[in-house]
Each structure stands twice: as structure tokens, then as C-alpha cells.
């Protein structure tokens, strides 16, 4: 996976900034649009997993 050149990114909480915060945008960071799609699909899958764990009371 290749990122666009010249990016300046700062984060204290990668997961939050990538998902709920929306500060890290794969569409703006990935050189290949297909990679951005893959990242977004992975995020959706992991959020679904997190929600299932929360629903079952495994995490809060």
C-alpha cells in the first residue's frame, strides 16, 4: 500500500481518528483509490465486530 507523497499527519489516537473522528481519510491519503476502498471496508468490518462485542456485553 502506497500513501500519497507530502502528507502531514498527526494523531494521538489512530483508531478514533480513522473511524469516529474522521481525521484520517483513506481517500485523501492512499495513492491508489482501490487501497482506500480496502481500508474503508476493513474499518467497516472492524466496527461491525466491535458492535457485536458490545451487544453481547463482552466490551463496554
KAZI-V511989 format. One line per field, one symbol per residue. ss: DSSP state (@ for helix, = for strand, . for the rest). burial: I if it has 24 or more other ideal C-beta (glycine too) atoms within 12 Angstrom, else O. A space follows every 50 residues. Layout:
BEGIN
ss=???
burial=???
END
This chain:
BEGIN
ss=..=..........@@@@@.......@@@@=..@@@@@@@@@@@@@@@@@@ @@@@@.....
burial=OOOOOOOOOOOOOOOOOIIOOOOIOIOOIOOOOOOIOOIIOOIOOOOOOO OOOOOOOOOO
END
